[in-house]
Amino acid sequence: MNNFIDKLTGKDKLIDQINNLTKQLSQVDAERRRIWADLNRLNGEYKAVKDENSKLAKLYKDTKENYQKVSQGYNKIARELEQLQVEYSTLYTNATYLNNEVEHLTSELKTTQSELETKQKELSLYESRFGPILELPATDNPVSITDWDCSFFEAIEKIKGNPFNENQVEAIRFDMQKHLQIIAGAGSGKTETICAKVAYLIQMKNVNPNRICMMTFTRKAKEEMEERVNKFLGVEKSKVNVSTFHGTFMGLFKQLKKQNPAYASIGIQGDNADQGELDYKKELNQLIYKYGLNNFDKWNDKSISERISYWTNMGYSVEQMVEYVEKHFDSIDEKADQPISVRFKEMMEEFYQIRKEKEIVIYDDFLVNLYEALQRHPAAREFVQNRFDYIFIDEFQDINPLQMETVKLICPPDGRSSKLVIVGDDDQSIYAFRGSDPIYIKNFSKTYDSIEIRLMRNYRSRPNIVNAGNWDFSGLIEDVVEFIKKEKRKTDKDVAPVKRYLTLLGEQKQGKQIKMKSLLKSFFDFLKKDSISEEERDWINIELEKYNTWSELLGFYERMKMRREKMKENLEKYHKGEYNALYFLTIHGSKGLAFENVFVIGCFDGGLPSNKAVQLKDVDIQSCREKAEPPTTEEEERRLMYVAVTRARERVYVTFPKKKQDKPCGRSKFLKELNLPIVNSEEIRKKVLILK
């Protein structure tokens, strides 16, 4: 019955299933124990591997540190070896040179010993017949102790520390029966020579110092001559008239006005030329606008003011200026109602009246006034021609036509009045852009009955050797835009860049924060393509990375102003020898100065000589003068190079780039003419590293 019930209920089957499950559980449990055993074993192995990995990481770190130390040591040894190789190469070269020099000197010594033995035999024979020879101390001084003026030269020598050479003494002693032309090379002691000659005339020839005039071109040169003359004369302030051309001509004209007040009607009167120069430009710019001469004012990068000054110094009258404007510039604005020359003439007439009434005098007026007075009035010529006995003119190669014609009126070539002493070197004529012409020094002997003495020994350089208020900007901008469209015949598209720029400028003025790069971009957009180079644009953009707002840029400007004033103070100290610094200046600015070491930078083709330089034979000089556009010639650029390298007393370094803006560039043709050794900059860098 139980079995029946069990089968009916499925108990047997359930028991069998339970038994199977129990068996399976036992198997699973056994498998679980096996897996745990495996996990424990693997965990142990993992820990062992981890420990081993830590050891390897530490070993790798230690190995890497050791490798870096070894690598650094290797690099250090490699650098030292490289330096030693350079030193060895230098020493080997020096040793070879010294060996050759020793052999050469040994040969010369043998020859000299042989000659000495011969001379000693001749001396013994001479002394056996005529007695011993009395020897005087050896000297390079051409002045003998028995000369009547020896005391003068001895006194000057004590002051300056060394004797004059033969040519300098010849110039100082020259009797001045004729005019004297001194051709003086760079560093030849010309300033000391002419100042000593002034002292000689006063002390040895009893010439009244007030009858001597000395003229030069710059205030610095004038001060140097004045100081030397006073020192040689042993006085604090002599009565010798030492001044610049402008100062001398102004002084003579003032004396003429004292003699005859009627001369005051000549030209433009006034005393403050510094203020006059500012007022002159202001009044001229207003008249240029009034007469519509803006295009002419910007033609060929030459302003009307610059052309007038050039023409004035060339000695041209206003009538000639008008003629040249008509000849060369009327074509600029052919559609205008009046030619440029007519408007220019009317402007010059009005400008003269304004300057006359307001007494706006500029430095050029000092030259013109004296010239006009001497040209018109014989009495004025007579007075001025009898004012001085001797006139010294320094840097004569830089004289321009107006100055030269005035000198001829002061000292006529017929020799009836004073005597000229001119000093210069046509190889240093570098101011053609101001109207100077070396032809005057070259032809001096044809103009004046003169003697030429040359000073060519260089004592300077070693032989192997510059608040506007708040405006209504919107209305103003529209006015400007409309003016440009009307006067320049431009479209809205043409003037859009100008409008953008002025709008940004107005917003900035009214206190809005404008990014400087945005303002700069709008400024560049309306500039002419050739008015600023890509290199200049890149430089300005880089600078503006530092100053993003107007206030930042203005702060930079104020700092630069303070720095400029400080640099002026330091420059004065530098010239007095009280400040040690590196002096950057142009070659033109270096004229008359001297330094122990000079670096002439940028001697590449297009730099020096300039890419605008042309050969003199290819230029119509007269046409250039009529246009007031003196050409840059290779001949003058060569003289510029000569001036640069002769500023050095001890060493001169001429540098040139191999590349310009990552492109190979040509080397200056003057490098070959200088005949200086070329040294690779990399070699210099290695030597500097060795010294460090």
C-alpha positions as CSV (number, residue, x, y, z in Angstrom):
1,M,0.0,0.0,0.0
2,N,2.8,2.3,0.9
3,N,4.6,1.5,-2.2
4,F,1.5,2.2,-4.2
5,I,1.1,5.5,-2.5
6,D,4.7,6.3,-3.1
7,K,4.5,5.6,-6.7
8,L,1.2,7.4,-6.9
9,T,2.7,10.5,-5.3
10,G,6.0,10.1,-7.1
11,K,8.0,9.9,-3.9
12,D,10.4,7.4,-5.3
13,K,11.2,9.5,-8.2
14,L,11.6,12.6,-5.9
15,I,14.0,10.6,-3.6
16,D,16.0,9.6,-6.6
17,Q,16.2,13.2,-7.7
18,I,17.2,14.3,-4.2
19,N,19.9,11.7,-4.2
20,N,21.2,12.9,-7.6
21,L,21.2,16.5,-6.4
22,T,23.0,15.5,-3.2
23,K,25.6,13.8,-5.3
24,Q,25.9,16.8,-7.7
25,L,26.2,19.1,-4.6
26,S,29.0,16.9,-3.4
27,Q,30.7,17.2,-6.7
28,V,30.1,21.0,-6.9
29,D,31.5,21.3,-3.3
30,A,34.6,19.3,-4.4
31,E,35.0,21.5,-7.4
32,R,34.5,24.7,-5.3
33,R,37.3,23.5,-2.9
34,R,39.5,22.8,-5.9
35,I,38.8,26.2,-7.4
36,W,39.6,27.9,-4.0
37,A,42.8,25.9,-3.8
38,D,43.6,27.1,-7.3
39,L,42.7,30.7,-6.4
40,N,44.9,30.6,-3.3
41,R,47.7,29.2,-5.4
42,L,47.3,31.9,-8.1
43,N,47.0,34.6,-5.4
44,G,50.3,33.4,-4.1
45,E,51.8,33.4,-7.5
46,Y,50.4,36.9,-8.2
47,K,52.0,38.3,-5.0
48,A,55.3,36.7,-6.0
49,V,55.0,38.3,-9.5
50,K,54.1,41.7,-8.0
51,D,57.1,41.5,-5.7
52,E,59.3,40.6,-8.6
53,N,57.8,43.4,-10.7
54,S,58.5,45.9,-7.9
55,K,62.1,44.7,-7.8
56,L,62.3,45.1,-11.6
57,A,60.8,48.6,-11.5
58,K,63.3,49.6,-8.9
59,L,66.1,48.0,-10.9
60,Y,64.9,49.9,-14.0
61,K,64.8,53.2,-12.1
62,D,68.3,52.7,-10.7
63,T,69.5,51.6,-14.2
64,K,67.9,54.7,-15.8
65,E,69.5,57.1,-13.2
66,N,72.8,55.4,-13.8
67,Y,72.4,55.7,-17.6
68,Q,71.5,59.4,-17.3
69,K,74.6,60.0,-15.1
70,V,76.7,58.1,-17.6
71,S,75.1,60.0,-20.5
72,Q,75.7,63.4,-18.9
73,G,79.3,62.4,-18.2
74,Y,79.7,61.3,-21.7
75,N,78.2,64.6,-23.1
76,K,80.4,66.6,-20.8
77,I,83.5,64.7,-21.9
78,A,82.4,65.1,-25.6
79,R,82.0,68.9,-25.1
80,E,85.4,69.1,-23.3
81,L,86.9,67.0,-26.1
82,E,85.4,69.4,-28.7
83,Q,86.8,72.4,-26.8
84,L,90.1,70.6,-26.6
85,Q,90.1,70.0,-30.3
86,V,89.4,73.7,-31.0
87,E,92.1,74.7,-28.5
88,Y,94.5,72.2,-30.1
89,S,93.6,73.5,-33.6
90,T,94.3,77.1,-32.4
91,L,97.5,76.1,-30.6
92,Y,98.6,74.1,-33.6
93,T,98.0,77.0,-36.0
94,N,99.7,79.4,-33.6
95,A,102.6,77.0,-33.2
96,T,103.0,76.7,-37.0
97,Y,102.9,80.5,-37.3
98,L,105.4,80.9,-34.5
99,N,107.7,78.3,-36.0
100,N,107.6,80.1,-39.3
101,E,108.1,83.5,-37.6
102,V,111.1,82.1,-35.6
103,E,112.7,80.8,-38.8
104,H,112.1,84.2,-40.5
105,L,113.4,86.1,-37.5
106,T,116.4,83.8,-37.3
107,S,117.2,84.5,-40.9
108,E,116.7,88.3,-40.4
109,L,118.9,88.1,-37.2
110,K,121.8,86.5,-39.2
111,T,121.5,89.2,-41.9
112,T,121.3,92.0,-39.3
113,Q,124.3,90.6,-37.4
114,S,126.2,90.6,-40.6
115,E,125.2,94.1,-41.4
116,L,126.0,95.2,-37.8
117,E,129.5,93.7,-38.1
118,T,130.1,95.6,-41.3
119,K,128.8,98.9,-39.8
120,Q,130.9,98.4,-36.7
121,K,134.0,98.0,-38.9
122,E,133.0,101.2,-40.8
123,L,132.4,103.0,-37.4
124,S,135.8,101.9,-36.1
125,L,137.5,103.2,-39.2
126,Y,135.6,106.5,-39.0
127,E,136.4,107.0,-35.3
128,S,140.0,106.2,-35.8
129,R,140.2,109.1,-38.3
130,F,137.8,111.7,-37.0
131,G,137.1,110.8,-33.3
132,P,133.9,109.5,-31.6
133,I,130.4,110.5,-32.9
134,L,128.2,112.5,-30.5
135,E,124.7,111.0,-30.6
136,L,121.5,113.0,-30.1
137,P,118.4,111.3,-28.6
138,A,116.3,109.7,-31.4
139,T,112.9,111.5,-32.0
140,D,110.1,111.6,-34.6
141,N,109.6,115.3,-33.8
142,P,110.3,117.3,-36.9
143,V,110.9,120.4,-34.8
144,S,114.6,120.9,-33.9
145,I,115.6,122.3,-30.6
146,T,117.4,125.1,-32.4
147,D,114.2,126.2,-34.3
148,W,113.0,129.7,-33.3
149,D,109.4,128.4,-32.7
150,C,110.5,125.3,-30.8
151,S,109.2,126.7,-27.5
152,F,105.7,126.9,-29.0
153,F,105.7,123.3,-30.1
154,E,107.2,122.1,-26.8
155,A,104.4,123.9,-24.9
156,I,101.7,122.4,-27.1
157,E,103.3,119.0,-26.8
158,K,103.1,119.1,-23.0
159,I,99.4,120.0,-23.3
160,K,98.5,117.3,-25.8
161,G,101.0,114.6,-24.8
162,N,102.8,113.9,-28.0
163,P,104.6,115.8,-30.8
164,F,103.1,116.8,-34.2
165,N,104.3,114.9,-37.3
166,E,106.1,116.5,-40.2
167,N,102.9,117.3,-42.2
168,Q,101.1,118.8,-39.2
169,V,104.1,121.0,-38.4
170,E,104.2,122.1,-42.0
171,A,100.5,123.1,-41.9
172,I,100.9,125.0,-38.5
173,R,104.0,126.9,-39.8
174,F,102.5,127.7,-43.2
175,D,103.0,131.5,-43.7
176,M,99.5,132.1,-45.2
177,Q,100.7,134.0,-48.2
178,K,98.2,131.9,-50.0
179,H,95.0,130.1,-48.9
180,L,95.6,126.7,-47.2
181,Q,93.8,123.5,-48.1
182,I,94.4,120.7,-45.6
183,I,93.3,117.2,-46.9
184,A,92.9,115.3,-43.7
185,G,92.2,111.5,-43.5
186,A,90.1,110.0,-40.8
187,G,91.9,110.1,-37.4
188,S,94.7,112.2,-38.7
189,G,94.6,114.8,-35.9
190,K,93.2,117.6,-38.0
191,T,91.3,119.2,-35.2
192,E,94.5,119.5,-33.1
193,T,96.4,120.7,-36.1
194,I,94.0,123.6,-37.0
195,C,93.5,124.5,-33.3
196,A,97.3,124.6,-32.9
197,K,97.6,126.7,-36.0
198,V,95.2,129.2,-34.5
199,A,97.3,129.3,-31.4
200,Y,100.4,129.7,-33.5
201,L,99.0,132.7,-35.4
202,I,98.1,134.4,-32.1
203,Q,101.2,133.6,-30.0
204,M,103.9,133.5,-32.7
205,K,102.5,135.8,-35.3
206,N,100.7,138.3,-33.0
207,V,97.4,138.0,-34.8
208,N,94.4,139.5,-32.9
209,P,92.3,136.5,-31.8
210,N,89.1,138.5,-32.6
211,R,90.3,138.6,-36.2
212,I,90.2,134.8,-36.5
213,C,87.0,132.8,-37.4
214,M,86.5,129.1,-37.1
215,M,83.4,127.4,-38.7
216,T,82.1,123.9,-38.6
217,F,78.8,122.0,-39.0
218,T,77.8,120.7,-35.6
219,R,77.6,122.1,-32.1
220,K,79.6,119.2,-30.8
221,A,82.5,119.9,-33.3
222,K,82.3,123.6,-32.4
223,E,82.5,122.9,-28.7
224,E,85.5,120.5,-29.3
225,M,87.4,123.1,-31.3
226,E,86.6,125.9,-28.8
227,E,87.9,123.7,-25.9
228,R,91.1,122.8,-27.8
229,V,91.9,126.5,-28.7
230,N,91.3,127.6,-25.2
231,K,93.6,124.8,-23.9
232,F,96.4,125.6,-26.3
233,L,96.2,129.3,-25.5
234,G,96.0,128.6,-21.8
235,V,92.9,130.7,-21.3
236,E,89.4,130.0,-20.0
237,K,87.7,131.7,-23.0
238,S,89.5,133.1,-25.9
239,K,88.3,135.8,-28.2
240,V,88.6,133.6,-31.3
241,N,85.2,133.4,-33.1
242,V,84.4,129.7,-33.0
243,S,80.9,128.7,-34.2
244,T,78.7,126.6,-36.6
245,F,78.0,127.9,-40.1
246,H,74.5,129.0,-38.9
247,G,76.0,130.7,-35.8
248,T,78.7,132.5,-37.8
249,F,76.3,133.7,-40.5
250,M,73.7,134.8,-37.9
251,G,76.4,136.7,-36.0
252,L,77.7,138.5,-39.1
253,F,74.2,139.5,-40.1
254,K,73.5,140.9,-36.6
255,Q,76.7,142.9,-36.9
256,L,75.5,144.2,-40.3
257,K,72.2,145.3,-38.8
258,K,74.1,147.2,-36.1
259,Q,76.1,149.0,-38.8
260,N,72.9,149.7,-40.8
261,P,69.4,148.9,-39.4
262,A,68.0,149.0,-42.9
263,Y,69.4,145.5,-43.4
264,A,66.7,144.2,-41.0
265,S,64.3,144.4,-44.0
266,I,66.1,141.5,-45.6
267,G,64.6,138.1,-45.3
268,I,62.9,136.7,-42.2
269,Q,64.0,138.1,-38.8
270,G,64.0,136.4,-35.4
271,D,66.3,134.8,-32.9
272,N,64.5,131.6,-31.7
273,A,65.1,129.2,-34.5
274,D,64.2,126.1,-32.4
275,Q,60.7,127.4,-31.8
276,G,60.7,128.8,-35.3
277,E,61.2,125.3,-36.8
278,L,58.0,124.1,-35.0
279,D,55.9,127.1,-36.1
280,Y,57.3,126.8,-39.6
281,K,56.0,123.3,-40.1
282,K,52.6,124.1,-38.5
283,E,52.0,127.1,-40.8
284,L,53.3,125.3,-43.9
285,N,51.1,122.3,-43.3
286,Q,48.0,124.5,-43.0
287,L,48.9,126.2,-46.3
288,I,49.6,122.9,-48.0
289,Y,46.0,121.9,-47.1
290,K,44.6,125.3,-48.1
291,Y,46.2,125.1,-51.6
292,G,45.4,121.5,-52.1
293,L,49.1,120.4,-52.4
294,N,48.7,117.2,-50.3
295,N,49.6,114.9,-53.2
296,F,52.7,116.8,-54.0
297,D,53.6,116.8,-50.3
298,K,53.7,113.0,-50.3
299,W,55.2,112.5,-53.7
300,N,58.2,110.1,-53.7
301,D,58.3,110.1,-49.9
302,K,59.6,113.7,-50.0
303,S,57.6,116.4,-48.2
304,I,57.3,119.9,-49.5
305,S,59.2,121.1,-46.4
306,E,62.1,118.9,-47.3
307,R,62.2,120.0,-50.9
308,I,62.1,123.7,-49.9
309,S,65.0,123.2,-47.5
310,Y,67.0,121.3,-50.1
311,W,66.4,123.8,-52.8
312,T,67.3,126.7,-50.4
313,N,70.6,125.1,-49.5
314,M,71.3,124.6,-53.2
315,G,71.0,128.3,-53.5
316,Y,67.8,128.2,-55.7
317,S,65.4,131.2,-55.6
318,V,61.6,130.8,-55.2
319,E,61.3,131.5,-59.0
320,Q,63.6,128.6,-59.7
321,M,61.7,126.4,-57.3
322,V,58.4,127.2,-59.1
323,E,60.1,126.5,-62.5
324,Y,61.3,123.1,-61.3
325,V,57.8,122.2,-59.8
326,E,56.3,123.1,-63.2
327,K,58.8,121.0,-65.0
328,H,58.7,117.9,-62.9
329,F,55.5,117.9,-60.8
330,D,52.6,119.6,-62.6
331,S,51.8,116.2,-64.2
332,I,50.9,114.8,-60.8
333,D,47.5,116.6,-60.8
334,E,46.8,117.4,-64.4
335,K,43.0,117.5,-63.9
336,A,43.1,120.3,-61.2
337,D,41.8,123.8,-62.0
338,Q,45.2,125.2,-61.4
339,P,48.6,123.5,-62.0
340,I,50.6,122.6,-58.9
341,S,53.3,125.1,-59.8
342,V,50.8,128.0,-59.7
343,R,49.4,126.9,-56.4
344,F,52.9,126.3,-55.0
345,K,54.0,129.9,-56.0
346,E,50.9,131.4,-54.4
347,M,51.5,129.3,-51.3
348,M,55.2,130.4,-51.0
349,E,54.2,134.1,-51.4
350,E,51.6,133.8,-48.6
351,F,53.9,131.7,-46.5
352,Y,56.7,134.4,-46.8
353,Q,54.3,137.1,-45.6
354,I,53.1,135.0,-42.7
355,R,56.6,134.3,-41.6
356,K,57.6,137.9,-42.0
357,E,54.7,139.2,-39.9
358,K,55.1,136.5,-37.2
359,E,58.9,136.5,-37.3
360,I,59.0,132.7,-37.8
361,V,62.8,132.2,-38.4
362,I,64.4,128.9,-39.1
363,Y,68.1,127.9,-39.3
364,D,68.1,128.1,-43.1
365,D,67.2,131.8,-42.8
366,F,70.5,132.5,-41.1
367,L,72.3,131.4,-44.3
368,V,69.9,133.1,-46.7
369,N,69.8,136.5,-44.9
370,L,73.5,136.9,-44.9
371,Y,73.8,135.8,-48.5
372,E,71.0,138.2,-49.6
373,A,72.6,141.1,-47.8
374,L,76.1,140.4,-49.3
375,Q,74.6,140.0,-52.8
376,R,72.6,143.2,-52.7
377,H,74.8,145.6,-50.8
378,P,78.4,146.5,-51.6
379,A,78.8,148.2,-48.1
380,A,77.7,144.9,-46.5
381,R,80.3,143.0,-48.5
382,E,83.0,145.5,-47.6
383,F,82.3,145.3,-43.9
384,V,82.2,141.5,-43.8
385,Q,85.2,141.0,-46.0
386,N,87.2,143.2,-43.6
387,R,85.9,141.5,-40.5
388,F,88.4,138.6,-40.3
389,D,92.0,138.1,-41.3
390,Y,91.8,134.3,-41.1
391,I,88.8,132.0,-41.6
392,F,89.0,128.3,-40.8
393,I,86.4,126.0,-42.2
394,D,86.3,122.4,-40.9
395,E,84.7,119.4,-42.7
396,F,84.8,121.4,-46.0
397,Q,83.7,118.3,-47.9
398,D,80.2,118.8,-46.4
399,I,79.7,122.4,-47.6
400,N,76.6,123.0,-49.8
401,P,76.2,125.5,-52.7
402,L,74.5,128.2,-50.6
403,Q,77.2,128.1,-48.0
404,M,80.0,128.0,-50.7
405,E,78.6,131.1,-52.5
406,T,78.3,132.9,-49.2
407,V,81.9,132.0,-48.3
408,K,83.0,133.4,-51.7
409,L,81.3,136.7,-50.8
410,I,82.9,136.8,-47.4
411,C,86.3,135.8,-48.8
412,P,86.5,136.5,-52.5
413,P,88.8,134.3,-54.5
414,D,90.7,137.3,-55.8
415,G,92.6,137.4,-52.5
416,R,91.9,141.0,-51.5
417,S,90.6,140.1,-48.0
418,S,91.0,137.3,-45.5
419,K,92.8,134.0,-46.0
420,L,91.0,130.7,-45.9
421,V,92.2,127.6,-44.1
422,I,89.9,124.7,-45.2
423,V,90.1,121.2,-43.8
424,G,88.4,118.1,-45.1
425,D,88.5,114.8,-46.9
426,D,86.4,114.2,-50.0
427,D,86.4,110.5,-49.0
428,Q,84.1,111.4,-46.1
429,S,81.5,113.4,-48.0
430,I,78.3,111.6,-47.0
431,Y,75.6,114.4,-46.9
432,A,74.5,114.7,-50.5
433,F,70.8,114.4,-49.2
434,R,71.4,117.8,-47.6
435,G,72.9,119.3,-50.7
436,S,76.6,119.0,-49.9
437,D,78.9,118.3,-52.8
438,P,82.6,117.1,-52.6
439,I,83.3,119.0,-55.8
440,Y,84.0,122.1,-53.8
441,I,86.9,120.6,-51.9
442,K,88.2,118.9,-55.1
443,N,88.2,122.1,-57.0
444,F,89.3,124.4,-54.2
445,S,92.7,125.0,-55.8
446,K,91.0,126.1,-59.0
447,T,88.8,128.5,-57.1
448,Y,91.4,129.9,-54.7
449,D,95.2,130.4,-55.1
450,S,96.1,127.9,-52.5
451,I,98.6,125.3,-51.2
452,E,97.6,121.8,-50.3
453,I,99.0,119.9,-47.4
454,R,97.9,116.3,-46.7
455,L,97.5,114.8,-43.2
456,M,97.2,111.0,-43.9
457,R,98.7,109.4,-40.9
458,N,95.8,107.8,-38.9
459,Y,96.3,108.3,-35.1
460,R,92.9,107.0,-34.2
461,S,92.5,103.6,-35.8
462,R,94.9,100.7,-35.8
463,P,96.2,99.8,-39.2
464,N,94.0,96.7,-39.5
465,I,90.9,98.2,-39.0
466,V,75.5,107.0,-35.4
467,N,44.9,116.5,-25.3
468,A,42.3,116.7,-27.6
469,G,38.9,117.1,-25.9
470,N,35.9,114.8,-26.2
471,W,34.6,115.2,-29.8
472,D,31.4,114.2,-31.6
473,F,33.3,111.5,-33.4
474,S,30.3,110.1,-35.4
475,G,29.8,113.4,-37.1
476,L,33.5,114.0,-37.6
477,I,34.0,110.6,-39.1
478,E,31.2,111.1,-41.6
479,D,32.7,114.5,-42.6
480,V,36.1,112.9,-43.1
481,V,34.6,110.1,-45.2
482,E,32.6,112.5,-47.4
483,F,35.7,114.7,-47.8
484,I,37.8,111.7,-49.0
485,K,35.0,110.6,-51.4
486,K,34.7,114.0,-52.9
487,E,38.4,115.2,-53.0
488,K,39.9,111.8,-53.9
489,R,37.0,110.6,-56.1
490,K,36.7,107.4,-54.0
491,T,33.7,105.0,-53.6
492,D,32.0,103.8,-50.4
493,K,34.0,100.6,-50.8
494,D,37.3,102.5,-51.0
495,V,36.7,104.5,-47.9
496,A,35.2,101.6,-45.8
497,P,38.6,100.8,-44.2
498,V,39.2,104.4,-43.2
499,K,35.7,104.6,-41.7
500,R,36.3,101.3,-39.7
501,Y,39.6,102.7,-38.4
502,L,38.1,106.1,-37.4
503,T,35.1,104.5,-35.8
504,L,37.3,102.3,-33.6
505,L,39.5,105.2,-32.8
506,G,36.4,107.3,-31.8
507,E,35.1,104.5,-29.6
508,Q,38.5,104.2,-27.9
509,K,38.5,108.0,-27.3
510,Q,35.1,107.8,-25.8
511,G,36.3,105.3,-23.2
512,K,35.3,101.9,-24.8
513,Q,37.8,99.1,-24.4
514,I,39.1,98.3,-27.9
515,K,41.5,95.6,-28.6
516,M,44.7,97.0,-30.0
517,K,45.0,94.3,-32.6
518,S,41.6,95.1,-34.0
519,L,42.5,98.8,-34.2
520,L,45.8,97.9,-35.8
521,K,44.2,95.6,-38.4
522,S,41.8,98.4,-39.5
523,F,44.8,100.7,-39.7
524,F,46.7,98.4,-41.9
525,D,43.7,97.9,-44.1
526,F,43.7,101.4,-45.5
527,L,47.5,101.9,-45.7
528,K,49.1,101.7,-49.1
529,K,50.7,98.3,-49.7
530,D,54.2,99.7,-50.0
531,S,54.0,102.1,-47.1
532,I,55.0,99.5,-44.5
533,S,56.9,96.3,-45.0
534,E,55.8,92.8,-44.0
535,E,58.7,92.7,-41.6
536,E,57.5,95.9,-39.9
537,R,53.9,94.6,-39.7
538,D,55.1,91.4,-38.1
539,W,57.2,93.3,-35.6
540,I,54.2,95.6,-34.6
541,N,51.9,92.6,-34.3
542,I,54.4,90.8,-32.0
543,E,54.8,94.0,-29.8
544,L,51.0,94.3,-29.5
545,E,50.9,90.7,-28.0
546,K,52.2,92.3,-24.9
547,Y,49.8,95.3,-24.8
548,N,46.2,94.4,-25.7
549,T,44.4,97.6,-24.5
550,W,45.0,101.3,-25.0
551,S,45.9,101.9,-21.3
552,E,48.5,99.1,-21.5
553,L,49.9,100.6,-24.7
554,L,49.9,104.1,-23.3
555,G,51.7,102.9,-20.2
556,F,54.3,101.4,-22.4
557,Y,54.6,104.7,-24.2
558,E,55.1,106.6,-21.0
559,R,57.7,104.2,-19.8
560,M,59.6,104.6,-23.1
561,K,59.4,108.4,-22.7
562,M,61.0,108.1,-19.2
563,R,63.6,105.7,-20.6
564,R,64.4,108.1,-23.4
565,E,65.0,111.0,-20.9
566,K,67.2,108.7,-18.9
567,M,69.1,107.6,-22.0
568,K,69.7,111.3,-22.8
569,E,71.2,111.8,-19.3
570,N,73.3,108.6,-19.8
571,L,74.4,109.8,-23.2
572,E,75.8,113.0,-21.8
573,K,77.6,111.0,-19.1
574,Y,78.9,108.6,-21.8
575,H,80.4,111.4,-23.8
576,K,82.1,112.7,-20.6
577,G,83.6,109.2,-20.0
578,E,81.4,108.8,-16.8
579,Y,79.1,106.0,-18.2
580,N,80.1,102.6,-19.6
581,A,77.6,101.4,-22.3
582,L,77.1,100.0,-25.7
583,Y,76.4,102.9,-28.1
584,F,74.1,102.4,-31.0
585,L,74.1,105.1,-33.6
586,T,73.9,105.7,-37.4
587,I,77.0,106.1,-39.5
588,H,76.0,109.7,-40.2
589,G,75.6,110.2,-36.5
590,S,79.1,108.8,-35.8
591,K,80.8,111.5,-38.0
592,G,83.6,113.1,-36.0
593,L,83.5,110.6,-33.2
594,A,85.9,107.8,-32.3
595,F,85.7,104.6,-30.2
596,E,88.0,101.9,-29.1
597,N,85.9,99.2,-30.7
598,V,83.4,99.6,-33.6
599,F,80.8,97.1,-34.9
600,V,79.5,97.9,-38.4
601,I,76.3,95.9,-38.6
602,G,74.4,94.7,-41.7
603,C,76.9,94.9,-44.6
604,F,74.7,93.0,-47.0
605,D,73.7,93.8,-50.6
606,G,70.7,96.1,-50.2
607,G,71.9,97.3,-46.7
608,L,75.3,98.8,-47.4
609,P,75.3,99.7,-50.2
610,S,71.6,100.5,-50.1
611,N,69.2,98.8,-52.5
612,K,68.5,102.3,-53.8
613,A,72.1,103.1,-54.6
614,V,72.9,103.8,-58.2
615,Q,76.2,104.5,-60.0
616,L,76.8,108.2,-60.5
617,K,77.4,107.8,-64.2
618,D,73.8,106.5,-64.6
619,V,72.2,109.5,-62.9
620,D,71.0,112.9,-64.3
621,I,72.3,114.9,-61.3
622,Q,70.8,118.2,-62.4
623,S,67.4,116.7,-62.8
624,C,67.6,115.2,-59.4
625,R,68.6,118.5,-57.9
626,E,65.7,120.2,-59.7
627,K,63.3,117.7,-58.1
628,A,65.0,118.0,-54.7
629,E,65.6,114.3,-54.8
630,P,69.3,113.8,-54.5
631,P,70.2,110.2,-55.5
632,T,71.8,107.6,-53.2
633,T,75.0,106.7,-55.2
634,E,77.3,103.8,-54.7
635,E,80.2,106.3,-54.5
636,E,78.6,108.0,-51.5
637,E,77.7,104.7,-49.9
638,R,81.4,103.7,-50.3
639,R,82.4,106.9,-48.5
640,L,79.9,106.0,-45.8
641,M,81.6,102.7,-45.3
642,Y,84.9,104.5,-45.1
643,V,83.6,106.8,-42.4
644,A,82.2,103.8,-40.4
645,V,85.4,101.7,-40.3
646,T,87.6,104.7,-39.5
647,R,85.7,105.5,-36.3
648,A,87.7,102.7,-34.6
649,R,90.8,103.3,-32.6
650,E,91.7,99.7,-31.8
651,R,89.3,97.2,-33.5
652,V,86.6,97.2,-36.1
653,Y,84.2,94.4,-36.7
654,V,82.1,94.3,-39.9
655,T,79.2,91.9,-39.8
656,F,76.9,90.6,-42.4
657,P,74.0,88.0,-42.4
658,K,74.0,84.8,-44.4
659,K,70.2,84.9,-44.6
660,K,67.6,87.6,-44.4
661,Q,64.0,86.4,-43.5
662,D,65.2,82.8,-43.9
663,K,66.4,83.5,-47.5
664,P,70.0,83.7,-48.6
665,C,71.1,87.3,-49.1
666,G,74.0,88.8,-51.1
667,R,77.0,90.2,-49.4
668,S,78.1,93.8,-49.7
669,K,80.5,94.5,-52.5
670,F,82.5,96.6,-50.1
671,L,83.6,93.6,-48.1
672,K,86.1,92.6,-50.8
673,E,87.4,96.2,-50.9
674,L,87.9,96.3,-47.2
675,N,90.2,93.3,-47.4
676,L,89.5,92.2,-43.8
677,P,89.7,88.6,-42.7
678,I,86.4,86.8,-42.7
679,V,85.6,84.7,-39.6
680,N,82.7,82.3,-39.2
681,S,80.4,83.3,-36.3
682,E,80.3,79.7,-35.2
683,E,84.0,79.7,-34.6
684,I,83.7,82.9,-32.5
685,R,80.9,81.3,-30.5
686,K,83.1,78.2,-29.7
687,K,85.9,80.5,-28.6
688,V,83.5,82.4,-26.3
689,L,82.4,79.1,-24.8
690,I,86.0,78.1,-24.1
691,L,86.6,81.5,-22.4
692,K,83.5,80.9,-20.2
